[in-house]
Amino acid sequence: MNFVNCLLDAVQTLDEEITDAIKNQACLMAGINPEEIDSD
């Protein structure tokens, strides 16, 4: 796998992690269990 492919994979993984972190923080602030929110 070349550098560009590794970089793109890393960005995609980071994007997914940031999205989950934002959702979880918003749920925490709203008093909602993040598992109750549909992730699709």
Secondary structure, DSSP 8 states (H G I E B T S, - for coil): --HHHHHHHHHHHHHHHHHHHHHHHHHHHHT--GGGS---
